[in-house]
Amino acid sequence: MSAGHVIPLQAERLFQIGPIPITNSMIVAWFITLFIIAVVLAVQRRIRLVPSGLQNFVEWIIESLYGLAEMVVGKEMAPKIFPVAATIFIFVLLSNWVGLLPGVGTIGFWETEHGGHVLKPLLRGPSTDLNMTLSLAIIAVFVTNYIALRTHGAAGYAGHFFAPHVTGLLIANIAIGLFVGPLEIISELVKFVSFSFRLYGNMFAGENLIMTLTGIMKWGLPVMSYLFETFIGLVQAGVFMMLTLAFTAVLAAKPDEAH
């Protein structure tokens, strides 16, 4: 790998199945999904009343995440959002860390583009693909709004956007609702951007930094960068989960608890 090699902005297409292009980040995402399923099945087949080994480790992760969910959204709402929030956390964490493994983003074949040689890697961390981070953002925003809709009903859900609970004349409340409502809707749409670009930007920049430093030197700064990016990968997964929980708590809260 040369010092000038960086990760392309877009995931590289490896082949195509019918109309669906298969990219190098999709391949890694499938492996991560299969790994999570395999771990769950392995624990389920050997589940014991007194946990040990892998079961003990998995239960510790689930209990820790569930305790965090209860702390943010409360005991009543935690069972509804926890499966999605925990799955997102685990998938994002593995996606962040797999991009740091040797060979991911560095093993591939060279192609000639614009008069120069460009490496087309066979594997790419899913978190450095904006399509993947945007997909997770869509899932997170959709689920949080769906839970709010199921909790409050259609009228209560619409009231979250267009019926501000302030004291005063009815006509004043209506006027404020008509003004604030569109802004609340825009804020919901902005979540797609904030969710996806926060994760994508941090991981994409981090992996490019490691590649650049590795091309310049083999030890020292690259090793420190690997340790730092490992920590950042954990933080970003936690942030994604916490925002999902926080948005659920806000949308699903009763009007007098919305603050």
FIKE-655242 format. One record per atom (N, C-alpha, C, CB): residue in one letter; x, y, z. Coordinates in pm, whole numbers, padded with zeros to 5 digits, always signed. Atoms other than C-alpha are relative to their C-alpha. Last residue first. Glycine has a CB too. Example, Ala and Ser with C-alpha at 12.3 -4.5 7.8 and 13.67 -1.06 7.14 Angstrom:
S-00082-00119-00006
S+01367-00106+00714
S-00077+00109+00073
S+00041+00046-00142
A+00089-00119+00000
A+01230-00450+00780
A+00090+00120+00000
A-00099+00003+00125
END
This chain:
H-00125-00071-00026
H-03893+01819+02853
H+00105-00093+00056
H-00022+00115+00096
A-00079-00013+00121
A-04155+01592+02702
A+00131+00073+00023
A-00078+00072-00105
E-00131+00055-00028
E-04288+01484+03042
E+00098+00025-00115
E-00010-00148+00028
D-00056-00068-00116
D-04605+01698+03049
D+00137-00052+00039
D-00093-00013+00118
P-00020-00143+00021
P-04684+01593+02694
P+00063+00073+00117
P-00129+00063-00032
K+00126-00072-00014
K-04631+01224+02767
K+00026+00149-00012
K-00068-00032+00134
A+00032-00054-00132
A-04305+01084+02638
A-00136+00066+00000
A+00107+00099+00045
A+00099+00084-00067
A-04296+00868+02324
A-00039+00054+00137
A+00053-00141+00013
L+00120+00016+00081
L-04124+01125+02103
L-00111-00074+00073
L+00033-00072-00127
V+00062-00131+00027
V-03871+01241+02363
V-00133-00018-00073
V+00094+00090-00083
A+00048-00056-00127
A-03784+00897+02503
A-00074+00131-00022
A+00117+00021+00097
T+00118+00077-00040
T-03762+00750+02154
T-00060+00058+00127
T+00036-00148+00021
F+00108-00043+00088
F-03527+01029+02045
F-00129-00076+00031
F+00038-00021-00146
A+00040-00135-00039
A-03309+00958+02349
A-00116+00050-00086
A+00118+00096-00011
L+00075+00006-00126
L-03299+00583+02286
L-00054+00138+00039
L+00088-00056+00112
T+00123+00074+00028
T-03197+00623+01922
T-00088-00007+00124
T+00032-00141-00049
L+00088-00091+00072
L-02948+00892+02022
L-00133-00068-00034
L+00068+00052-00128
M+00052-00098-00095
M-02800+00659+02283
M-00094+00099-00067
M+00115+00074+00067
M+00102+00062-00084
M-02764+00375+02033
M-00064+00102+00094
M+00061-00115+00080
F+00112+00037+00087
F-02584+00585+01774
F-00113-00060+00083
F+00045-00099-00109
V+00072-00123+00036
V-02367+00744+02043
V-00122-00031-00085
V+00092+00098-00075
G+00077-00044-00116
G-02270+00404+02182
G-00082+00124-00029
G+00092+00025+00115
A+00109+00097-00014
A-02166+00279+01838
A-00090+00039+00118
A+00056-00143+00019
Q+00098-00027+00106
Q-01967+00600+01789
Q-00117-00097+00004
Q+00067-00005-00137
V+00074-00123-00032
V-01794+00560+02126
V-00109+00027-00103
V+00096+00120+00007
L+00091+00029-00111
L-01695+00199+02060
L-00087+00121+00032
L+00080-00043+00124
G+00102+00091+00050
G-01550+00286+01720
G-00102-00036+00106
G+00065-00126-00054
I+00098-00081+00073
I-01372+00586+01872
I-00112-00088-00055
I+00068+00078-00113
F+00081-00071-00099
F-01200+00354+02121
F-00110+00082-00067
F+00089+00091+00087
T+00076+00106-00069
T-01078+00125+01845
T-00093+00061+00103
T+00095-00102+00067
E+00116+00029+00084
E-00983+00439+01649
E-00083-00115+00056
E+00045-00034-00142
F+00094-00112-00009
F-00756+00551+01935
F-00127-00029-00081
F+00065+00129-00050
L+00061+00003-00133
L-00589+00212+01964
L-00105+00109+00014
L+00108+00016+00108
Y+00086+00119-00007
Y-00530+00197+01589
Y-00071-00006+00135
Y+00084-00128-00022
S+00122-00031+00074
S-00401+00557+01590
S-00097-00117+00002
S+00033+00039-00144
M+00081-00087-00084
M-00152+00473+01864
M-00132+00034-00068
M+00078+00128+00033
V+00048+00083-00110
V-00024+00182+01656
V-00090+00082+00093
V+00117-00060+00079
P+00106+00092+00047
P-00002+00400+01344
P-00058-00085+00112
P+00055-00091-00108
L+00129-00066+00024
L+00180+00676+01539
L-00108-00094-00053
L+00019+00113-00095
G+00016-00130-00064
G+00457+00452+01667
G-00138+00056-00021
G+00102+00097-00052
W+00025+00007-00144
W+00518+00175+01420
W-00022+00140+00055
W+00118-00069+00073
K+00063+00127-00037
K+00511+00117+01044
K-00035-00009+00148
K+00091-00114-00036
M-00081+00074-00098
M+00578+00466+00909
M-00076-00123+00044
M+00037+00090+00123
I-00117-00081-00032
I+00461+00677+00613
I+00094-00074+00094
I-00042+00132+00062
G-00082-00016+00118
G+00218+00435+00451
G+00127+00078+00026
G-00079+00066-00107
T-00065+00129+00025
T+00087+00333+00792
T+00090+00006-00123
T-00105-00111-00017
L-00111+00014-00095
L+00022+00700+00873
L+00075-00130-00022
L-00052+00007+00143
T-00104-00098+00033
T-00185+00745+00557
T+00121-00015+00090
T-00056+00142+00010
M-00066+00040+00125
M-00379+00424+00606
M+00114+00094-00036
M-00101-00006-00114
I-00083+00117-00028
I-00451+00510+00970
I+00075-00043-00125
I-00084-00116+00054
L-00114-00046-00078
L-00575+00857+00876
L+00095-00116+00028
L-00047+00064+00131
N-00092-00067+00093
N-00797+00714+00604
N+00125+00049+00071
N-00070+00117-00069
E-00067+00104+00079
E-00948+00474+00857
E+00095+00060-00102
E-00104-00087-00069
G-00093+00077-00082
G-01020+00757+01101
G+00075-00105-00079
G-00074-00066+00112
A-00120-00080-00026
A-01171+00991+00843
A+00103-00079+00079
A-00037+00128+00076
F-00069-00019+00127
F-01412+00726+00717
F+00129+00078+00021
F-00091+00073-00100
M-00069+00124+00035
M-01503+00621+01071
M+00078+00014-00131
M-00100-00114-00011
N-00101+00037-00100
N-01582+00972+01196
N+00079-00124-00043
N-00066-00026+00134
G-00112-00094-00001
G-01756+01091+00880
G+00111-00040+00096
G-00049+00137+00035
Y-00080+00013+00122
Y-01973+00782+00836
Y+00124+00089+00005
Y-00085+00034-00122
L-00070+00128-00002
L-02095+00778+01197
L+00093-00014-00121
L-00100-00116+00002
R-00085+00003-00119
R-02182+01146+01211
R+00082-00128+00004
R-00086+00012+00128
F-00127-00067+00026
F-02300+01150+00849
F+00091+00002+00122
F-00024+00142-00047
S-00084+00067+00100
S-02568+00885+00901
S+00136+00066-00016
S-00071-00002-00133
F-00031+00139-00031
F-02731+00996+01224
F+00106-00055-00095
F-00127-00086-00007
S-00086-00001-00119
S-02711+01371+01162
S+00042-00141+00038
S-00071+00067+00118
V-00132-00053+00032
V-02842+01340+00807
V+00094-00011+00119
V-00010+00146-00045
F-00061+00090+00099
F-03137+01114+00882
F+00144+00044-00030
F-00084-00002-00131
K-00060+00114-00071
K-03204+01317+01196
K+00064-00099-00095
K-00105-00071+00085
V-00143-00028-00018
V-03257+01622+00976
V+00069-00114+00072
V+00020+00131+00077
L-00069+00034+00124
L-03589+01473+00870
L+00150+00022+00010
L-00056+00082-00115
E+00003+00145+00014
E-03715+01478+01228
E+00075-00044-00125
E-00145-00051-00005
S-00097+00055-00095
S-03599+01838+01272
S+00003-00152-00005
S-00032+00047+00141
I-00133-00016+00059
I-03786+01930+00953
I+00107-00058+00092
I+00030+00149-00027
I-00011+00100+00107
I-04104+01784+01102
I+00137+00008-00066
I-00112+00022-00106
E-00018+00130-00065
E-04052+01985+01421
E+00014-00112-00104
E-00120-00030+00093
L-00137+00005-00050
L-04000+02302+01215
L+00029-00133+00068
L+00025+00115+00098
P-00093+00026+00111
P-04319+02233+01021
P+00146-00006+00045
P-00014+00107-00105
G+00019+00132+00060
G-04510+02203+01350
G+00093-00030-00115
G-00141-00013-00047
V-00098+00094-00054
V-04361+02511+01519
V-00010-00136-00068
V-00019-00016+00151
F-00137-00047+00027
F-04541+02768+01306
F+00104-00104+00041
F+00027+00132+00073
L-00018-00008+00145
L-04879+02598+01281
L+00141+00046-00037
L-00103+00093-00061
G-00007+00135+00055
G-04854+02501+01648
G+00024+00000-00150
G-00126-00076+00031
I-00133+00053-00032
I-04772+02856+01755
I+00018-00139-00059
I+00022-00003+00152
A-00097-00073+00081
A-05078+02987+01572
A+00142-00052+00024
A-00007+00150+00032
I+00015+00044+00139
I-05300+02717+01720
I+00105+00067-00089
I-00141+00031-00052
N-00054+00135+00011
N-05168+02784+02071
N-00006-00052-00144
N-00075-00095+00092
A-00146-00013-00007
A-05229+03156+02029
A+00066-00137-00012
A+00043+00067+00132
I-00044-00048+00131
I-05584+03091+01911
I+00152+00017-00004
I-00068+00133-00034
L+00003+00110+00096
L-05646+02879+02219
L+00054+00044-00136
L-00143-00053-00015
L+00120+00012+00081
L-05539+03162+02450
L+00010-00114-00100
L-00027+00130-00073
G+00040-00117+00077
G-05262+03112+02700
G-00126-00026-00079
G+00111+00043-00093
T+00117-00067-00055
T-05063+02837+02863
T-00033+00122-00085
T+00025+00041+00147
V-00035-00124-00069
V-04831+02629+02654
V-00128+00064+00050
V+00079+00098-00095
H+00074-00011-00126
H-04861+02271+02541
H+00051+00121+00077
H+00015-00130+00086
P-00087-00033-00114
P-04753+02283+02179
P-00083+00024+00125
P+00086+00125-00031
A+00078-00045-00115
A-05001+02108+01947
A+00092+00028+00117
A-00106-00104+00039
F+00082-00117+00029
F-04856+02071+01595
F-00080+00053+00120
F-00094-00031-00110
F-00058-00095+00095
F-04563+01831+01624
F-00078+00132-00005
F+00005-00063-00139
H-00139-00023-00038
H-04640+01623+01933
H+00063+00106-00090
H+00080-00131-00008
G-00005-00107-00098
G-05008+01670+01855
G+00141+00030+00047
G-00085-00034+00117
A+00004-00128+00073
A-04963+01463+01541
A+00010+00117+00096
A-00128+00010-00084
Y-00127-00010+00073
Y-04856+01169+01760
Y+00006+00131-00078
Y+00017-00119-00095
G-00105-00037-00093
G-05144+01227+02000
G+00135+00017-00067
G+00011-00102+00109
A+00025-00137-00045
A-05395+01228+01718
A+00109+00047+00095
A-00137+00010+00069
A-00023-00096+00108
A-05250+00920+01547
A-00015+00144+00047
A-00095-00027-00116
G+00106-00003+00101
G-05221+00714+01863
G+00028+00109-00102
G-00137+00021+00065
H+00093-00112-00015
H-05003+00801+02160
H-00118-00004-00095
H+00073+00128-00019
T+00019-00039-00140
T-04797+00484+02216
T-00110+00104+00016
T+00129+00054+00058
R+00072+00106-00071
R-04832+00325+01873
R-00031+00040+00143
R+00081-00129-00002
L+00134+00010+00058
L-04738+00652+01702
L-00083-00106+00071
L+00009-00032-00150
A+00076-00117-00046
A-04445+00709+01938
A-00143-00005-00052
A+00069+00130-00045
I+00031+00023-00142
I-04322+00354+01873
I-00081+00115+00057
I+00129-00020+00082
Y+00103+00103-00005
Y-04350+00413+01498
Y-00040-00029+00145
Y+00049-00130-00069
N+00129-00063+00032
N-04160+00740+01528
N-00114-00101+00005
N+00006+00067-00138
T+00033-00093-00109
T-03870+00572+01709
T-00134+00068-00026
T+00110+00106+00015
V+00042+00076-00119
V-03875+00279+01465
V-00039+00095+00113
V+00112-00094+00046
F+00131+00062+00024
F-03868+00500+01153
F-00051-00070+00126
F+00009-00101-00117
V+00101-00106-00001
V-03586+00718+01287
V-00139-00059-00020
V+00031+00104-00110
A+00010-00058-00134
A-03368+00416+01376
A-00111+00106+00008
A+00133+00062+00041
I+00060+00098-00092
I-03437+00227+01054
I-00023+00062+00137
I+00089-00124+00012
I+00141+00015+00039
I-03372+00532+00834
I-00071-00096+00095
I-00011-00051-00145
A+00069-00121-00042
A-03049+00605+01023
A-00148-00008-00031
A+00061+00123-00067
L+00020+00010-00145
L-02934+00245+00982
L-00075+00121+00053
L+00135-00015+00072
S+00100+00106-00022
S-02989+00272+00607
S-00029-00017+00148
S+00048-00134-00061
L+00131-00059+00028
L-02803+00605+00600
L-00111-00102+00021
L-00005+00054-00144
T+00033-00087-00113
T-02505+00444+00774
T-00136+00067-00021
T+00109+00106+00019
M+00029+00081-00118
M-02505+00161+00520
M-00041+00089+00117
M+00122-00085+00037
N+00126+00072+00022
N-02537+00384+00213
N-00039-00081+00124
N+00013-00092-00122
L+00112-00087-00038
L-02268+00617+00351
L-00134-00068-00021
L+00005+00130-00080
D+00089-00005+00116
D-02011+00337+00334
D-00124+00079+00042
D-00039-00145-00050
T-00057-00099+00092
T-01725+00386+00580
T-00078+00006-00130
T+00147-00032-00029
S+00019-00134-00056
S-01927+00215+00855
S+00061+00109-00086
S+00060+00007+00138
P+00133-00055+00029
P-01955-00096+00639
P-00020+00142+00051
P-00106-00088+00059
G+00080-00012-00122
G-01576-00153+00655
G-00135+00062-00030
G+00074+00082+00104
R+00007-00138-00049
R-01449-00241+00309
R-00090+00003+00122
R-00054+00097-00110
L+00076-00017-00123
L-01339-00571+00159
L+00006+00145+00045
L+00053-00093+00111
L+00105+00102-00001
L-01224-00661-00194
L-00091+00016+00122
L+00062-00139-00001
P-00004+00102-00105
P-01026-00341-00229
P-00118-00095-00007
P+00003+00065+00137
K+00141+00032-00022
K-01005-00161-00565
K-00007-00113+00102
K-00070-00041-00135
L+00028+00127-00066
L-00661-00001-00565
L-00150-00016+00021
L+00075-00010+00133
V+00086-00014-00118
V-00623+00280-00819
V-00028-00139+00057
V-00134+00074-00035
H+00040+00129-00057
H-00347+00306-01078
H-00075+00022+00131
H+00125-00091+00023
G-00075+00048-00117
G-00329+00630-01274
G-00053-00132+00049
G-00005+00103+00113
G-00143+00004+00026
G-00426+00765-01619
G+00084-00047+00116
G+00046+00134-00040
H-00051-00136+00023
H-00773+00872-01514
H+00152+00000-00013
H-00042+00092+00115
E+00102-00103+00011
E-00845+00523-01380
E+00066+00136-00013
E-00094-00003+00122
T-00050-00125+00057
T-00633+00211-01419
T-00116+00096-00019
T+00072-00024-00135
E+00064-00038+00125
E-00734-00069-01186
E+00057+00133-00048
E-00153+00010+00017
W-00024-00134+00051
W-00538-00246-00915
W-00073+00020-00132
W+00150+00026-00017
F-00071+00000+00129
F-00667-00549-00729
F+00004+00142-00054
F-00069-00096-00101
G+00089-00010+00115
G-00767-00605-00371
G+00078-00008-00128
G-00079+00129+00005
I-00020+00113+00090
I-00624-00622-00021
I-00102+00008-00112
I-00012-00135+00077
T-00137+00000+00052
T-00589-00290+00164
T+00029-00115-00095
T+00097-00004+00113
G-00033-00125+00065
G-00943-00189+00259
G+00137+00004-00063
G-00011+00110+00096
V+00123-00070+00034
V-00985-00473+00504
V+00036+00138-00055
V-00094+00013+00125
G+00057+00052+00124
G-00659-00667+00484
G-00128+00068-00042
G-00025-00144+00015
P-00092+00006+00114
P-00552-00609+00843
P-00067-00065-00122
P+00126-00078+00038
L-00071+00127+00015
L-00854-00542+01067
L+00094+00005-00121
L-00099-00116-00014
L-00138-00016-00048
L-00942-00179+01140
L+00081-00127-00016
L-00001+00041+00146
G-00074-00084+00094
G-01259-00181+00927
G+00145+00021+00040
G-00067+00132-00012
V-00047+00087+00108
V-01381-00474+01135
V+00079+00081-00103
V-00119-00072-00067
W-00125+00070-00032
W-01391-00248+01439
W+00052-00084-00114
W-00020-00087+00120
N-00109-00095-00025
N-01646+00002+01312
N+00133-00072+00019
N-00032+00086+00123
S-00030-00065+00127
S-01872-00261+01159
S+00115+00099+00015
S-00123+00073-00054
L-00077+00095+00081
L-01852-00467+01478
L+00038+00060-00134
L-00080-00129-00021
L-00129+00023-00065
L-01960-00166+01684
L+00088-00095-00081
L-00021-00057+00141
V-00086-00116+00026
V-02230-00069+01435
V+00138-00020+00063
V-00064+00129+00054
F-00037+00000+00142
F-02381-00419+01442
F+00095+00116-00032
F-00125+00010-00088
I-00091+00113+00026
I-02371-00443+01821
I+00046+00001-00145
I-00069-00134+00033
F-00128-00019-00070
F-02518-00096+01875
F+00099-00110-00035
F-00022+00003+00151
I-00075-00107+00066
I-02785-00134+01607
I+00136+00018+00064
I-00080+00131+00004
T-00048+00056+00127
T-02894-00467+01751
T+00082+00102-00075
T-00118-00048-00086
A-00112+00089-00030
A-02913-00312+02099
A+00057-00061-00127
A-00045-00111+00095
A-00115-00080-00045
A-03127-00021+01977
A+00121-00087+00027
A-00037+00078+00126
V-00055-00075+00113
V-03362-00244+01777
V+00126+00075+00041
V-00105+00098-00056
P-00051+00091+00104
P-03420-00501+02051
P+00064+00072-00117
P-00113-00087-00052
F-00128+00066-00027
F-03432-00227+02322
F+00047-00094-00112
F-00011-00078+00126
I-00107-00054+00082
I-03704-00007+02171
I+00130-00078+00015
I+00024+00144+00033
K+00043-00029+00136
K-04019-00182+02290
K+00116+00041-00090
K-00105+00110+00001
P+00019+00123+00079
P-03882-00354+02602
P-00037+00027-00146
P-00108-00085+00063
A-00122+00073+00032
A-03740-00019+02726
A-00023-00127-00081
A+00071-00034+00126
M-00033-00015+00141
M-04065+00181+02705
M+00119-00085-00042
M+00028+00144-00030
E+00115+00029+00085
E-04223+00077+03035
E+00036-00001-00148
E-00111+00102+00025
K+00030+00143+00001
K-03898+00051+03230
K-00115-00035-00093
K-00032-00046+00140
G+00089+00049-00104
G-03782+00401+03141
G-00036-00147-00017
G-00126+00081+00002
V+00141-00007+00043
V-03643+00556+02823
V-00098-00049+00105
V-00018-00081-00124
V+00029-00109+00092
V-03287+00648+02926
V-00149+00012-00029
V+00077-00019-00129
M-00038-00128-00060
M-03219+00440+03239
M-00041+00118-00089
M+00151+00003+00025
E+00096-00032-00106
E-03413+00145+03103
E+00029+00136+00061
E+00003-00107+00109
A+00127-00036+00064
A-03205+00149+02785
A-00104+00039+00103
A-00051-00116-00086
L-00016-00135+00058
L-02880+00159+02984
L-00131+00046-00065
L+00114+00001-00104
G-00001-00094-00112
G-02992-00139+03192
G+00014+00143-00048
G+00113-00033+00096
Y+00139-00015-00043
Y-03079-00320+02871
Y-00010+00095+00119
Y-00060-00137+00038
L+00072-00084+00095
L-02734-00253+02729
L-00144+00022+00043
L+00005-00062-00138
S-00055-00136-00008
S-02562-00386+03039
S-00074+00095-00092
S+00149-00001-00035
E+00046-00061-00125
E-02791-00690+03059
E+00051+00143+00013
E+00046-00084+00120
I+00143-00027+00010
I-02733-00772+02692
I-00052+00070+00125
I-00078-00129-00025
I+00021-00107+00097
I-02354-00739+02716
I-00147+00039-00005
I+00049-00043-00140
W-00053-00123-00060
W-02334-00944+03037
W-00021+00119-00095
W+00151-00015+00032
E+00098-00049-00097
E-02564-01207+02887
E+00047+00129+00066
E-00028-00106+00106
V+00113-00055+00074
V-02333-01240+02587
V-00105+00056+00096
V-00063-00107-00091
F-00044-00123+00066
F-02024-01282+02805
F-00117+00067-00072
F+00114-00030-00099
N-00022-00101-00104
N-02191-01537+03034
N+00037+00134-00061
N+00109-00047+00097
Q+00131-00041-00049
Q-02321-01734+02737
Q+00012+00110+00105
Q-00076-00119+00057
L+00062-00090+00097
L-01975-01738+02581
L-00136+00050+00047
L-00014-00069-00134
G-00061-00012+00131
G-01812-01889+02889
G-00069+00103-00088
G-00002-00133-00069
S-00145+00003-00001
S-02047-01955+03176
S+00050+00018-00143
S+00054-00134+00063
P-00076-00027+00122
P-02413-01910+03261
P+00150-00009+00022
P-00036+00136-00055
V-00117-00072-00052
V-02585-02085+03552
V+00093+00026-00119
V+00074-00082+00115
L+00055-00082-00106
L-02928-02178+03414
L+00109+00083+00067
L-00072-00087+00104
R+00000+00063-00132
R-02759-02299+03099
R-00059+00096+00103
R+00144-00043+00040
I+00040-00089-00109
I-02797-02215+02729
I-00011-00079+00130
I-00133+00070-00033
R-00068+00046-00121
R-02600-02442+02498
R-00036+00086+00122
R+00152+00001-00021
R-00008+00147-00004
R-02812-02424+02185
R+00059-00052+00130
R+00082-00050-00116
Q+00134+00057-00018
Q-02913-02061+02243
Q+00004-00153+00012
Q-00090+00040-00117
V+00041-00021-00139
V-02553-01948+02294
V-00134-00067+00026
V-00009+00149+00033
A-00090+00079-00083
A-02438-02101+01964
A-00038+00012+00148
A+00144+00045-00021
L+00040+00140+00009
L-02746-01966+01786
L+00087-00089+00088
L+00006-00047-00144
V+00129+00015-00067
V-02676-01612+01909
V-00045-00146+00000
V-00107+00089-00068
V-00025-00012-00144
V-02308-01636+01812
V-00130-00021+00077
V+00060+00139+00034
A-00070+00121-00044
A-02395-01766+01464
A+00024+00003+00151
A+00133-00016-00075
I+00097+00109-00003
I-02652-01489+01409
I+00064-00128+00053
I-00058-00025-00141
I+00091-00027-00111
I-02397-01222+01504
I-00102-00113+00014
I-00072+00136-00020
F-00074+00022-00124
F-02137-01377+01273
F-00090+00022+00122
F+00122+00095+00008
L-00009+00144-00021
L-02387-01402+00987
L+00074-00033+00129
L+00071-00067-00119
T+00134+00049-00032
T-02466-01033+01021
T+00001-00149+00029
T-00096+00031-00115
I+00028-00045-00137
I-02097-00941+01031
I-00136-00052+00045
I+00005+00154+00009
F-00080+00082-00089
F-02031-01153+00721
F-00026+00038+00146
F+00150+00016-00033
W+00060+00135-00005
W-02320-00987+00541
W+00076-00091+00094
W-00004-00062-00141
A+00122-00011-00081
A-02189-00640+00633
A-00070-00135+00010
A-00096+00104-00061
V-00042-00003-00140
V-01845-00737+00498
V-00122+00007+00091
V+00095+00120+00027
I-00055+00132-00031
I-01993-00836+00161
I+00038-00007+00148
I+00124-00030-00090
M+00113+00091-00020
M-02207-00521+00154
M+00049-00139+00038
M-00086-00008-00126
S+00052-00023-00135
S-01896-00306+00206
S-00118-00090+00030
S-00042+00146+00017
N-00089+00061-00098
N-01728-00463-00099
N-00047+00023+00144
N+00142+00054-00017
T-00122-00075-00029
T-02025-00376-00317
T+00084-00072+00105
T-00035+00141+00047
I-00055+00050-00126
I-02292-00595-00478
I+00135+00068+00022
I+00015-00156-00001
P-00147+00001-00006
P-02492-00413-00746
P+00047-00045+00138
P+00058+00140-00033
I-00057-00041-00129
I-02858-00519-00763
I+00152-00006-00004
I-00055-00090+00114
P-00015-00146-00003
P-03022-00523-01108
P+00071+00052+00125
P-00137+00065-00010
G+00115-00063+00064
G-02958-00895-01156
G+00020+00150-00002
G-00131-00036+00072
I+00100+00107+00002
I-02687-00992-00910
I-00129+00060-00055
I-00022-00064+00143
Q+00140-00038+00003
Q-02393-00761-00980
Q-00088-00124-00007
Q-00028+00093-00120
F+00075+00072+00102
F-02022-00777-00912
F-00146+00039+00013
F+00018-00155+00013
L-00077+00119+00033
L-01750-00604-00712
L-00066-00082-00110
L+00019-00086+00124
R+00084+00109+00049
R-01889-00251-00693
R+00089-00116-00042
R-00088+00047-00118
E-00030+00049+00133
E-01663-00026-00486
E-00090-00118-00036
E+00148-00041-00010
A-00035+00143-00004
A-01805+00165-00190
A+00016-00052-00142
A-00108-00082+00077
Q+00107+00097+00023
Q-01803+00538-00252
Q+00052-00142+00012
Q-00063+00022-00137
L+00122-00046-00066
L-01572+00799-00102
L-00112-00101-00012
L-00044+00134-00058
P+00089-00078+00087
P-01262+00605-00200
P-00127+00039+00075
P-00036-00080-00127
I+00125+00071+00028
I-01036+00493+00089
I-00087+00087-00090
I-00075-00034+00133
V+00106-00032-00094
V-00689+00648+00063
V-00125-00078-00039
V-00030+00153+00003
H+00126+00072+00016
H-00364+00545-00101
H-00098+00038+00110
H+00024-00151+00001
G+00105-00084+00053
G-00097+00815-00104
G-00134-00068-00012
G+00040+00051-00131
A+00036-00101-00099
A+00141+00636+00131
A-00114+00087-00049
A+00119+00087+00033
S-00078-00122+00007
S+00139+00337-00096
S-00049+00101+00099
S-00005+00058-00139
M+00085-00119+00000
M+00000+00000+00000
M+00088+00123+00000
M-00096+00001+00122
END
